[in-house]
Amino acid sequence: MSNARAAHLTRRGILAAGGALGLGAVLAACGDEDASSGAGSDKESAAAGSGPWSFKDDRGETVRTDQVPADIVAFVGVAAALYDYGVGVKGVFGPTRTTDGKADVQAGDLDIGKVTILGNTWDEFNVEKYAALSPDVLITTLFDDAGTLWYVPEASKDKIAKLAPSVGVSVYDRQMTEPLQRMLELAGALGADTESEKTTAAKKRFEDAAARLRAATKAKPDIKVLAGSASQDIFYVSGSNLSIDLEYFKALGVNFVEPSAAALKASGGWFENLSWENVDKYDADVIMMDNRTSAIQPDAIEEATWKKLPAVEAGQVIGRNPEPILSYDKCAPLLEELAEAIEKAEKVS
């Protein structure tokens, strides 16, 4: 990333960069805005029905429609969560398709060939194709306290807003359990069976995984965990005070590496930027690395300073999705993987 480009990052751009959230504004995920054909998921939403519908979102805004929304457009991670609850969408935006045509990690189990992709990278949103879908509602997440709709471009947000009401689910400065519950409530409002056998089992697995992680941290309280993300020029070290996953893991006892408030200031509190020469600034026993396609993956990092890190040499590196898919089915494995890593970790710092 050039220094000139970095200097012009807006707050939204900063949130889209690096270890806390995504590198979308800095390292644009490959792809184009050509839409895939299709009008929804294999899983049909039970939402088709008559009568007025309303839902109060995390901006405090109540969305009202004449009937339960059936033609839904959503940020890809939200669409993936709704899919897990049996609610289909017509269109998605955000990292959906990789350069080889496969589903992005943020798409979860979505069949990306059966939804219209309105945009695959940061600031990409085809308003004309959005209008053609005749959307009933747009749903995305919120990564600030100002109600900014995630991945809805600033330049076209007013045009987009005129075409359908929006719902925002906050993933800012709270523990994972809160947005998980909110997404379940939203899915239920859209017609999902929130007490189905699948959902009940997924919630039980999540609760069991949380108990396992708590036990692991209690047994090994000295194991230090660093949450990182890699780009060509910068290694991002995330603080744990704003991200829903890290806040929850910390509440379960995970001993995180914490950059100072001064170091976090430039990113609004999300992460500290380190050069690769200084990637060894912090001691860590386990490293959680951003697994999204916008970030360089551990096996592709060639810097000698990285390879010499004790946690790397010990093979104590695991993945992390800083934008978890908000279904119990997708979040339970995140806790399980971290619990296992701590259980097996050797003290190397």
VOBA-1610 file (N, C-alpha, C; in pm, whole numbers, padded with zeros to 5 digits, always signed):
BEGIN
Met+00086-00118+00000Met+00000+00000+00000Met+00089+00123+00000Ser+00068+00216-00088Ser+00149+00335-00094Ser+00115+00426+00023Asn+00215+00510+00062Asn+00191+00604+00170Asn+00084+00704+00133Ala+00079+00743+00005Ala-00020+00840-00040Ala-00160+00785-00023Arg-00178+00659-00059Arg-00310+00599-00046Arg-00350+00587+00100Ala-00252+00550+00183Ala-00282+00535+00326Ala-00326+00666+00387Ala-00266+00775+00340Ala-00296+00904+00397Ala-00437+00951+00367His-00496+00896+00263His-00629+00939+00222His-00740+00846+00269Leu-00708+00752+00356Leu-00812+00662+00407Leu-00909+00737+00496Thr-01037+00724+00467Thr-01139+00776+00556Thr-01154+00681+00674Arg-01240+00717+00771Arg-01264+00626+00883Arg-01319+00494+00832Arg-01412+00500+00734Arg-01465+00376+00678Arg-01354+00297+00613Gly-01262+00366+00547Gly-01151+00297+00484Gly-01061+00231+00585Ile-01036+00301+00696Ile-00955+00243+00802Ile-01020+00118+00857Leu-01153+00125+00877Leu-01223+00007+00928Leu-01213-00109+00831Ala-01202-00078+00702Ala-01194-00184+00603Ala-01053-00233+00585Ala-00957-00179+00661Ala-00817-00215+00644Ala-00766-00291+00764Gly-00684-00391+00738Gly-00604-00449+00843Gly-00670-00543+00938Gly-00601-00563+01051Gly-00633-00674+01139Gly-00767-00667+01205Ala-00823-00551+01228Ala-00949-00548+01301Ala-01065-00591+01217Leu-01071-00545+01091Leu-01189-00574+01012Leu-01152-00634+00877Gly-01107-00554+00785Gly-01077-00610+00654Gly-00979-00523+00582Leu-00917-00577+00478Leu-00823-00501+00399Leu-00889-00452+00272Gly-01022-00452+00267Gly-01095-00425+00144Gly-01062-00292+00081Ala-01046-00186+00162Ala-01020-00055+00104Ala-00876-00039+00063Val-00788-00129+00110Val-00647-00113+00083Val-00597-00216-00017Leu-00632-00340+00007Leu-00596-00447-00084Leu-00725-00502-00141Ala-00776-00441-00247Ala-00907-00478-00300Ala-00908-00625-00337Ala-01008-00696-00286Ala-01023-00836-00321Ala-01048-00847-00469Cys-00989-00947-00532Cys-01004-00962-00676Cys-01146-01001-00711Gly-01188-00961-00829Gly-01324-00992-00874Gly-01379-00874-00949Asp-01502-00887-00998Asp-01568-00780-01068Asp-01710-00771-01020Glu-01783-00672-01073Glu-01918-00650-01025Glu-02022-00716-01112Asp-01978-00798-01209Asp-02076-00868-01290Asp-02155-00960-01201Ala-02284-00951-01213Ala-02371-01029-01124Ala-02386-01170-01173Ser-02391-01262-01078Ser-02429-01398-01112Ser-02580-01402-01122Ser-02630-01484-01208Ser-02775-01492-01225Ser-02834-01574-01112Gly-02958-01554-01085Gly-03027-01630-00982Gly-03114-01542-00899Ala-03208-01601-00832Ala-03302-01522-00753Ala-03318-01579-00614Gly-03205-01619-00551Gly-03216-01663-00413Gly-03149-01794-00386Ser-03161-01840-00266Ser-03096-01961-00221Ser-03183-02082-00246Asp-03118-02200-00241Asp-03194-02325-00248Asp-03290-02333-00131Lys-03247-02277-00018Lys-03333-02278+00099Lys-03433-02164+00086Glu-03556-02195+00071Glu-03658-02092+00058Glu-03695-02039+00194Ser-03700-01909+00206Ser-03743-01848+00331Ser-03889-01876+00357Ala-03916-01895+00483Ala-04056-01913+00522Ala-04126-01779+00537Ala-04058-01674+00489Ala-04109-01540+00514Ala-04226-01501+00426Ala-04247-01573+00316Ala-04354-01533+00225Ala-04487-01537+00298Gly-04546-01423+00313Gly-04673-01418+00383Gly-04732-01281+00369Ser-04845-01261+00424Ser-04913-01133+00411Ser-04921-01065+00546Gly-04953-00937+00544Gly-04965-00861+00667Gly-04845-00774+00691Pro-04858-00669+00769Pro-04748-00575+00795Pro-04634-00641+00872Trp-04514-00585+00853Trp-04392-00639+00916Trp-04311-00522+00970Ser-04248-00542+01083Ser-04159-00440+01136Ser-04045-00505+01211Phe-03932-00434+01215Phe-03815-00482+01289Phe-03733-00361+01332Lys-03703-00354+01462Lys-03620-00244+01514Lys-03475-00288+01512Asp-03392-00215+01436Asp-03254-00256+01419Asp-03164-00190+01524Asp-03033-00210+01511Asp-02941-00163+01614Asp-02903-00016+01599Arg-02961+00053+01502Arg-02951+00199+01497Arg-03065+00262+01577Gly-03156+00175+01623Gly-03276+00225+01690Gly-03385+00261+01593Glu-03366+00225+01466Glu-03463+00255+01363Glu-03556+00136+01341Thr-03685+00164+01330Thr-03782+00058+01305Thr-03819+00057+01157Val-03790-00054+01093Val-03824-00072+00952Val-03963-00132+00944Arg-04046-00073+00861Arg-04183-00123+00844Arg-04210-00147+00697Thr-04267-00262+00666Thr-04307-00295+00530Thr-04449-00352+00532Asp-04511-00355+00416Asp-04650-00402+00408Asp-04663-00551+00437Gln-04554-00624+00413Gln-04555-00768+00440Gln-04413-00814+00472Val-04400-00936+00518Val-04267-00988+00552Val-04178-00982+00429Pro-04061-00921+00437Pro-03973-00912+00320Pro-03939-01049+00263Ala-03953-01059+00133Ala-03919-01182+00063Ala-03800-01161-00030Asp-03792-01043-00091Asp-03682-01010-00181Asp-03576-00933-00102Ile-03479-01009-00049Ile-03380-00955+00044Ile-03245-00941-00025Val-03179-00830+00000Val-03040-00810-00042Val-02959-00787+00085Ala-02842-00850+00094Ala-02766-00843+00219Ala-02616-00846+00194Phe-02543-00788+00287Phe-02398-00808+00290Phe-02373-00958+00296Val-02270-01005+00228Val-02251-01148+00208Val-02246-01227+00340Gly-02180-01172+00443Gly-02173-01243+00570Gly-02308-01255+00638Val-02391-01151+00622Val-02527-01156+00675Val-02609-01259+00598Ala-02595-01258+00466Ala-02666-01355+00383Ala-02629-01498+00421Ala-02499-01519+00452Ala-02454-01653+00492Ala-02516-01695+00623Ala-02528-01601+00717Ala-02590-01632+00846Ala-02739-01663+00828Leu-02808-01582+00750Leu-02951-01605+00725Leu-02972-01740+00655Tyr-02882-01774+00564Tyr-02890-01903+00494Tyr-02887-02018+00594Asp-02801-02007+00695Asp-02792-02113+00795Asp-02922-02130+00872Tyr-03003-02025+00876Tyr-03133-02032+00943Tyr-03248-02058+00846Gly-03215-02080+00718Gly-03318-02113+00621Gly-03382-01995+00552Val-03321-01877+00562Val-03375-01758+00497Val-03289-01726+00375Gly-03350-01724+00258Gly-03277-01699+00135Gly-03274-01551+00100Val-03176-01511+00020Val-03165-01374-00030Val-03155-01376-00181Lys-03188-01264-00243Lys-03179-01252-00389Lys-03044-01198-00433Gly-02989-01106-00354Gly-02864-01043-00393Gly-02772-01022-00276Val-02641-01014-00305Val-02541-00993-00201Val-02440-00890-00248Phe-02368-00833-00151Phe-02256-00743-00181Phe-02149-00768-00077Gly-02026-00737-00113Gly-01913-00770-00027Gly-01841-00893-00079Pro-01728-00931-00018Pro-01644-01040-00068Pro-01721-01172-00080Thr-01752-01210-00202Thr-01839-01325-00228Thr-01770-01433-00311Arg-01690-01388-00409Arg-01632-01480-00505Arg-01482-01454-00517Thr-01403-01561-00509Thr-01258-01548-00521Thr-01218-01543-00668Thr-01091-01519-00693Thr-01044-01506-00831Thr-01061-01634-00912Asp-01065-01748-00844Asp-01085-01875-00916Asp-01232-01914-00925Gly-01321-01821-00887Gly-01464-01844-00902Gly-01530-01916-00787Lys-01453-01949-00684Lys-01510-02021-00571Lys-01570-01924-00469Ala-01646-01980-00376Ala-01707-01897-00273Ala-01601-01845-00178Asp-01606-01716-00148Asp-01518-01656-00050Asp-01549-01712+00088Val-01452-01708+00178Val-01472-01758+00313Val-01588-01686+00382Gln-01614-01561+00344Gln-01721-01486+00406Gln-01859-01525+00353Ala-01862-01608+00249Ala-01990-01652+00194Ala-02044-01775+00263Gly-01966-01836+00350Gly-02015-01953+00421Gly-02063-02063+00329Asp-02184-02112+00353Asp-02240-02221+00271Asp-02330-02172+00158Leu-02332-02040+00135Leu-02414-01987+00026Leu-02376-02051-00107Asp-02475-02078-00190Asp-02450-02116-00329Asp-02440-01985-00406Ile-02318-01938-00429Ile-02300-01806-00487Ile-02344-01799-00634Gly-02368-01915-00694Gly-02419-01915-00830Gly-02568-01888-00838Lys-02633-01882-00724Lys-02778-01863-00721Lys-02821-01731-00658Val-02725-01640-00642Val-02757-01506-00595Val-02695-01405-00691Thr-02752-01287-00698Thr-02697-01180-00779Thr-02591-01107-00698Ile-02470-01101-00750Ile-02359-01035-00681Ile-02353-00891-00729Leu-02383-00799-00639Leu-02389-00657-00674Leu-02254-00589-00662Gly-02163-00650-00591Gly-02030-00595-00574Gly-01947-00694-00497Asn-01820-00707-00535Asn-01735-00808-00473Asn-01620-00747-00392Thr-01603-00616-00407Thr-01493-00549-00338Thr-01544-00422-00270Trp-01457-00362-00192Trp-01490-00238-00122Trp-01529-00129-00222Asp-01633-00055-00194Asp-01683+00056-00275Asp-01744+00011-00408Glu-01775-00116-00421Glu-01837-00169-00544Glu-01979-00214-00511Phe-02076-00150-00576Phe-02217-00181-00553Phe-02293-00134-00677Asn-02346-00227-00754Asn-02415-00194-00877Asn-02559-00155-00845Val-02585-00025-00843Val-02715+00027-00803Val-02824-00013-00903Glu-02789-00016-01030Glu-02888-00053-01132Glu-02935-00197-01114Lys-02841-00285-01090Lys-02879-00425-01068Lys-02955-00441-00937Tyr-02920-00361-00839Tyr-02993-00362-00713Tyr-03138-00323-00736Ala-03160-00216-00811Ala-03296-00170-00840Ala-03375-00276-00915Ala-03306-00347-01005Ala-03374-00449-01087Ala-03424-00566-01002Leu-03365-00585-00885Leu-03409-00692-00796Leu-03538-00657-00722Ser-03580-00531-00730Ser-03699-00483-00656Ser-03691-00526-00509Pro-03586-00485-00441Pro-03564-00533-00304Pro-03670-00483-00207Asp-03704-00569-00113Asp-03791-00531-00003Asp-03712-00469+00112Val-03588-00517+00128Val-03505-00469+00238Val-03359-00498+00208Leu-03270-00412+00261Leu-03125-00434+00256Leu-03078-00455+00400Ile-02995-00557+00419Ile-02948-00589+00554Ile-02795-00597+00555Thr-02734-00530+00651Thr-02590-00539+00665Thr-02552-00516+00811Thr-02423-00511+00837Thr-02374-00493+00972Thr-02331-00347+00993Leu-02302-00315+01119Leu-02258-00181+01157Leu-02128-00194+01235Phe-02023-00127+01188Phe-01894-00134+01254Phe-01856-00003+01323Asp-01953+00082+01347Asp-01929+00203+01424Asp-02056+00239+01499Asp-02049+00343+01580Asp-02167+00385+01656Asp-02245+00495+01585Ala-02208+00522+01459Ala-02276+00625+01381Ala-02384+00567+01290Gly-02397+00435+01289Gly-02498+00372+01205Gly-02458+00358+01060Thr-02328+00358+01030Thr-02280+00345+00893Thr-02302+00202+00844Leu-02372+00188+00732Leu-02402+00056+00677Leu-02277-00002+00611Trp-02234-00117+00661Trp-02109-00180+00617Trp-02116-00220+00471Tyr-02013-00177+00396Tyr-01994-00208+00255Tyr-02096-00140+00163Val-02176-00048+00215Val-02261+00035+00129Val-02178+00159+00095Pro-02144+00181-00032Pro-02053+00290-00068Pro-02107+00427-00030Glu-02020+00509+00019Glu-02056+00645+00057Glu-02112+00723-00062Ala-02052+00703-00180Ala-02091+00781-00298Ala-02232+00749-00347Ser-02278+00627-00322Ser-02409+00586-00375Ser-02510+00553-00266Lys-02477+00581-00140Lys-02565+00539-00030Lys-02703+00603-00038Asp-02711+00727-00085Asp-02841+00795-00092Asp-02930+00732-00198Lys-02872+00697-00314Lys-02949+00630-00418Lys-02998+00494-00369Ile-02909+00423-00301Ile-02944+00290-00250Ile-03056+00301-00147Ala-03049+00402-00062Ala-03148+00418+00044Ala-03288+00444-00009Lys-03296+00504-00127Lys-03428+00536-00184Lys-03499+00413-00239Leu-03426+00305-00261Leu-03483+00188-00328Leu-03546+00088-00232Ala-03501+00088-00107Ala-03557-00006-00008Ala-03511+00036+00130Pro-03587+00004+00235Pro-03541+00031+00371Pro-03423-00060+00406Ser-03349-00021+00509Ser-03232-00099+00548Ser-03241-00140+00694Val-03175-00250+00726Val-03164-00301+00862Val-03015-00316+00894Gly-02972-00263+01008Gly-02833-00275+01049Gly-02821-00354+01178Val-02731-00453+01179Val-02702-00532+01299Val-02562-00493+01346Ser-02552-00440+01468Ser-02424-00388+01515Ser-02328-00499+01555Val-02205-00485+01506Val-02095-00573+01547Val-01981-00486+01599Tyr-02019-00380+01669Tyr-01922-00282+01718Tyr-01920-00276+01869Asp-01804-00301+01928Asp-01779-00282+02070Asp-01880-00356+02158Arg-01891-00485+02134Arg-01977-00573+02214Arg-01928-00716+02197Gln-01975-00805+02280Gln-01933-00944+02268Gln-02015-01017+02162Met-01956-01120+02106Met-02016-01194+01996Met-02157-01243+02025Thr-02185-01277+02149Thr-02314-01334+02183Thr-02430-01239+02153Glu-02406-01109+02162Glu-02515-01013+02139Glu-02557-01008+01991Pro-02465-00986+01895Pro-02507-00989+01756Pro-02554-01127+01710Leu-02502-01232+01770Leu-02553-01366+01738Leu-02702-01376+01770Gln-02740-01327+01887Gln-02880-01330+01927Gln-02964-01239+01838Arg-02909-01123+01803Arg-02983-01030+01718Arg-03006-01089+01580Met-02907-01158+01525Met-02924-01218+01393Met-03028-01329+01399Leu-03030-01405+01508Leu-03131-01509+01524Leu-03270-01446+01531Glu-03283-01335+01603Glu-03411-01266+01612Glu-03455-01215+01475Leu-03360-01161+01399Leu-03392-01111+01266Leu-03435-01225+01175Ala-03363-01337+01180Ala-03401-01453+01100Ala-03541-01500+01135Gly-03571-01501+01265Gly-03705-01540+01307Gly-03811-01445+01254Ala-03781-01316+01256Ala-03876-01218+01205Ala-03899-01235+01056Leu-03798-01289+00988Leu-03808-01312+00844Leu-03867-01449+00810Gly-03906-01524+00911Gly-03977-01649+00888Gly-03904-01775+00925Ala-03782-01764+00979Ala-03706-01884+01014Ala-03765-01951+01138Asp-03748-02081+01146Asp-03785-02158+01265Asp-03666-02153+01360Thr-03671-02062+01455Thr-03557-02042+01544Thr-03544-02148+01651Glu-03639-02239+01658Glu-03631-02349+01754Glu-03619-02483+01683Ser-03572-02481+01561Ser-03555-02604+01486Ser-03448-02692+01551Glu-03449-02817+01515Glu-03349-02910+01570Glu-03208-02866+01535Lys-03189-02820+01411Lys-03056-02776+01367Lys-03008-02657+01449Thr-03094-02558+01467Thr-03054-02438+01541Thr-03030-02469+01688Thr-03115-02552+01747Thr-03097-02590+01887Thr-02965-02662+01907Ala-02931-02751+01814Ala-02805-02825+01823Ala-02686-02732+01806Ala-02697-02635+01714Ala-02588-02541+01691Ala-02564-02453+01813Lys-02672-02409+01878Lys-02658-02329+02000Lys-02593-02410+02112Lys-02630-02535+02124Lys-02570-02622+02226Lys-02421-02641+02198Arg-02386-02661+02072Arg-02245-02677+02037Arg-02168-02549+02071Phe-02227-02433+02044Phe-02163-02305+02075Phe-02141-02292+02225Glu-02242-02323+02304Glu-02231-02313+02449Glu-02124-02408+02502Asp-02120-02528+02447Asp-02019-02625+02489Asp-01879-02577+02452Ala-01868-02516+02335Ala-01738-02466+02291Ala-01692-02351+02380Ala-01785-02266+02422Ala-01751-02155+02512Ala-01701-02210+02645Ala-01766-02312+02696Ala-01724-02374+02821Ala-01585-02437+02807Arg-01560-02497+02693Arg-01429-02558+02668Arg-01320-02451+02662Leu-01347-02340+02597Leu-01248-02233+02588Leu-01221-02173+02725Arg-01325-02154+02804Arg-01307-02102+02939Arg-01219-02197+03022Ala-01243-02326+03008Ala-01164-02425+03082Ala-01019-02424+03036Ala-00998-02409+02905Ala-00862-02408+02851Ala-00784-02288+02902Thr-00847-02171+02906Thr-00777-02052+02953Thr-00752-02057+03103Lys-00841-02122+03174Lys-00821-02137+03319Lys-00703-02230+03348Ala-00691-02333+03265Ala-00582-02429+03283Ala-00448-02371+03239Lys-00449-02281+03141Lys-00325-02224+03090Lys-00337-02072+03080Pro-00346-02003+03192Pro-00368-01858+03190Pro-00251-01779+03134Asp-00132-01840+03129Asp-00014-01766+03084Asp+00007-01771+02932Ile-00075-01848+02862Ile-00062-01855+02717Ile-00110-01723+02656Lys-00019-01652+02589Lys-00050-01522+02529Lys-00090-01541+02383Val-00199-01476+02345Val-00254-01490+02210Val-00249-01355+02139Leu-00198-01354+02019Leu-00192-01233+01937Leu-00285-01249+01817Ala-00368-01148+01791Ala-00455-01148+01673Ala-00392-01058+01567Gly-00357-01117+01453Gly-00286-01042+01350Gly-00348-01052+01214Ser-00301-00966+01124Ser-00344-00968+00985Ser-00228-00917+00901Ala-00208-00978+00785Ala-00090-00948+00705Ala-00125-00883+00572Ser-00051-00777+00540Ser-00055-00718+00406Ser+00088-00711+00356Gln+00106-00660+00236Gln+00240-00660+00177Gln+00340-00581+00260Asp+00297-00466+00310Asp+00390-00378+00380Asp+00368-00370+00530Ile+00252-00415+00576Ile+00215-00391+00715Ile+00164-00519+00781Phe+00203-00537+00906Phe+00145-00641+00991Phe+00059-00571+01094Tyr-00069-00607+01100Tyr-00165-00543+01189Tyr-00184-00628+01314Val-00171-00566+01430Val-00196-00633+01557Val-00325-00576+01615Ser-00426-00659+01627Ser-00556-00612+01673Ser-00561-00596+01824Gly-00626-00489+01868Gly-00664-00477+02007Gly-00793-00555+02028Ser-00827-00583+02152Ser-00942-00669+02178Ser-01066-00593+02224Asn-01062-00459+02221Asn-01171-00384+02282Asn-01287-00348+02191Leu-01280-00373+02062Leu-01389-00336+01972Leu-01445-00454+01893Ser-01365-00555+01867Ser-01406-00667+01784Ser-01491-00766+01863Ile-01603-00809+01805Ile-01697-00894+01878Ile-01637-01028+01918Asp-01552-01085+01832Asp-01496-01216+01867Asp-01391-01201+01976Leu-01301-01103+01962Leu-01195-01087+02061Leu-01251-01044+02196Glu-01351-00958+02196Glu-01413-00918+02324Glu-01472-01040+02395Tyr-01535-01129+02320Tyr-01596-01246+02381Tyr-01490-01345+02428Phe-01389-01367+02345Phe-01282-01458+02384Phe-01212-01406+02511Lys-01191-01275+02517Lys-01128-01216+02636Lys-01215-01239+02759Ala-01347-01227+02743Ala-01438-01250+02855Ala-01432-01395+02901Leu-01393-01485+02812Leu-01379-01626+02847Leu-01241-01658+02901Gly-01157-01555+02914Gly-01028-01573+02980Gly-00906-01571+02890Val-00924-01551+02760Val-00808-01551+02670Val-00717-01433+02703Asn-00589-01460+02714Asn-00487-01362+02750Asn-00429-01301+02622Phe-00488-01190+02577Phe-00448-01131+02450Phe-00331-01034+02464Val-00249-01031+02360Val-00153-00923+02343Val-00234-00796+02317Glu-00204-00689+02391Glu-00282-00565+02379Glu-00191-00448+02343Pro-00202-00396+02220Pro-00128-00273+02187Pro-00175-00159+02277Ser-00091-00062+02298Ser-00126+00052+02382Ser-00232+00138+02314Ala-00301+00218+02395Ala-00402+00309+02339Ala-00340+00404+02238Ala-00218+00449+02265Ala-00150+00540+02172Ala-00122+00471+02039Ala-00084+00343+02045Ala-00055+00269+01922Ala-00180+00242+01841Leu-00293+00230+01909Leu-00421+00201+01843Leu-00490+00326+01790Lys-00445+00441+01832Lys-00516+00567+01805Lys-00539+00592+01657Ala-00440+00565+01574Ala-00451+00597+01431Ala-00562+00521+01362Ser-00602+00406+01417Ser-00708+00325+01355Ser-00839+00337+01431Gly-00850+00434+01517Gly-00973+00449+01595Gly-00988+00344+01702Gly-00879+00278+01738Gly-00881+00179+01845Gly-00880+00035+01800Trp-00875+00011+01669Trp-00888-00126+01619Trp-00757-00203+01619Phe-00650-00145+01568Phe-00526-00222+01550Phe-00406-00130+01544Glu-00289-00190+01566Glu-00161-00120+01553Glu-00092-00166+01426Asn-00035-00072+01353Asn+00039-00104+01232Asn+00187-00128+01267Leu+00239-00241+01224Leu+00381-00270+01242Leu+00446-00295+01106Ser+00568-00249+01090Ser+00645-00289+00973Ser+00688-00434+00992Trp+00722-00501+00885Trp+00765-00640+00898Trp+00896-00651+00976Glu+00975-00543+00975Glu+01098-00545+01054Glu+01068-00549+01203Asn+00951-00498+01241Asn+00914-00491+01383Asn+00805-00589+01421Val+00787-00692+01340Val+00678-00786+01366Val+00701-00865+01495Asp+00822-00863+01546Asp+00853-00932+01672Asp+00840-00841+01794Lys+00770-00731+01781Lys+00754-00636+01892Lys+00688-00701+02013Tyr+00593-00790+01987Tyr+00518-00852+02097Tyr+00548-01001+02108Asp+00560-01048+02231Asp+00576-01191+02256Asp+00438-01258+02252Ala+00431-01373+02188Ala+00304-01446+02181Ala+00331-01595+02171Asp+00240-01672+02229Asp+00250-01818+02223Asp+00161-01876+02113Val+00049-01809+02086Val-00043-01849+01980Val-00075-01725+01898Ile-00075-01739+01766Ile-00110-01628+01678Ile-00234-01666+01599Met-00335-01579+01605Met-00456-01595+01525Met-00444-01502+01405Met-00446-01560+01283Met-00426-01479+01164Met-00553-01467+01080Asp-00580-01344+01038Asp-00693-01311+00952Asp-00698-01407+00832Asn-00809-01482+00820Asn-00816-01584+00715Asn-00896-01540+00593Arg-00931-01411+00585Arg-01008-01365+00470Arg-00918-01347+00348Thr-00977-01352+00231Thr-00898-01344+00108Thr-00832-01210+00089Ser-00877-01107+00161Ser-00815-00976+00151Ser-00681-00969+00223Ala-00650-01069+00304Ala-00526-01071+00380Ala-00432-01178+00326Ile-00301-01154+00339Ile-00202-01254+00302Ile-00206-01365+00406Gln-00211-01489+00358Gln-00222-01603+00449Gln-00084-01647+00499Pro-00079-01706+00618Pro+00049-01740+00681Pro+00146-01818+00593Asp+00094-01913+00515Asp+00185-01994+00434Asp+00243-01917+00317Ala+00193-01796+00292Ala+00246-01714+00183Ala+00335-01601+00233Ile+00354-01592+00363Ile+00439-01487+00420Ile+00585-01530+00410Glu+00665-01448+00341Glu+00805-01483+00317Glu+00902-01410+00408Glu+00857-01310+00482Glu+00947-01230+00564Glu+01016-01316+00671Ala+01147-01301+00680Ala+01225-01380+00774Ala+01187-01351+00919Thr+01150-01225+00946Thr+01112-01190+01083Thr+00988-01265+01127Trp+00898-01290+01035Trp+00777-01368+01065Trp+00815-01513+01094Lys+00895-01571+01006Lys+00929-01712+01019Lys+01007-01742+01147Lys+01073-01640+01203Lys+01152-01660+01324Lys+01071-01640+01452Leu+00946-01598+01440Leu+00865-01581+01559Leu+00849-01716+01630Pro+00864-01721+01760Pro+00854-01849+01833Pro+00723-01923+01807Ala+00612-01853+01802Ala+00483-01919+01778Ala+00478-01979+01639Val+00540-01911+01543Val+00542-01963+01405Val+00632-02086+01398Glu+00749-02077+01459Glu+00840-02192+01459Glu+00779-02312+01529Ala+00693-02286+01629Ala+00630-02396+01703Ala+00503-02447+01634Gly+00464-02384+01524Gly+00343-02426+01454Gly+00216-02391+01529Gln+00223-02285+01611Gln+00108-02246+01691Gln+00040-02124+01631Val-00002-02139+01506Val-00071-02036+01430Val-00204-02092+01381Ile-00313-02020+01408Ile-00446-02064+01364Ile-00513-01950+01288Gly-00627-01980+01227Gly-00700-01879+01152Gly-00797-01802+01239Arg-00836-01686+01187Arg-00937-01604+01254Arg-01015-01527+01147Asn-01146-01526+01157Asn-01227-01441+01070Asn-01273-01320+01150Pro-01215-01202+01126Pro-01255-01083+01201Pro-01398-01038+01175Glu-01463-01097+01074Glu-01604-01070+01047Glu-01680-01202+01055Pro-01700-01256+01173Pro-01762-01387+01186Pro-01901-01391+01122Ile-01933-01503+01059Ile-02069-01525+01010Ile-02157-01549+01131Leu-02259-01466+01149Leu-02333-01462+01274Leu-02443-01566+01284Ser-02403-01691+01273Ser-02492-01802+01307Ser-02417-01889+01407Tyr-02492-01956+01492Tyr-02427-02043+01591Tyr-02349-02154+01521Asp-02398-02197+01408Asp-02333-02303+01332Asp-02193-02263+01289Lys-02175-02136+01253Lys-02045-02090+01205Lys-01955-02038+01317Cys-02014-01993+01428Cys-01932-01937+01535Cys-01879-02042+01631Ala-01951-02153+01648Ala-01903-02257+01739Ala-01764-02308+01702Pro-01735-02335+01574Pro-01601-02384+01539Pro-01490-02285+01570Leu-01520-02154+01572Leu-01419-02054+01604Leu-01371-02071+01747Leu-01466-02095+01838Leu-01431-02118+01978Leu-01357-02250+01995Glu-01402-02351+01923Glu-01339-02484+01934Glu-01194-02480+01888Glu-01168-02410+01777Glu-01031-02404+01725Glu-00939-02331+01821Leu-00986-02222+01877Leu-00903-02148+01972Leu-00882-02227+02100Ala-00986-02294+02148Ala-00972-02376+02268Ala-00868-02486+02246Glu-00875-02551+02132Glu-00779-02658+02102Glu-00636-02604+02094Ala-00622-02485+02031Ala-00488-02426+02019Ala-00428-02396+02155Ile-00511-02343+02247Ile-00461-02312+02381Ile-00432-02439+02459Glu-00518-02539+02445Glu-00498-02668+02513Glu-00365-02731+02474Lys-00329-02719+02345Lys-00210-02785+02294Lys-00086-02696+02299Ala-00103-02568+02325Ala+00007-02473+02312Ala+00117-02496+02415Glu+00241-02482+02366Glu+00357-02479+02454Glu+00392-02333+02480Lys+00440-02304+02598Lys+00482-02168+02632Lys+00613-02138+02561Val+00609-02049+02460Val+00728-02020+02381Val+00768-01874+02389Ser+00689-01792+02454Ser+00721-01649+02464Ser+00799-01618+02592
//
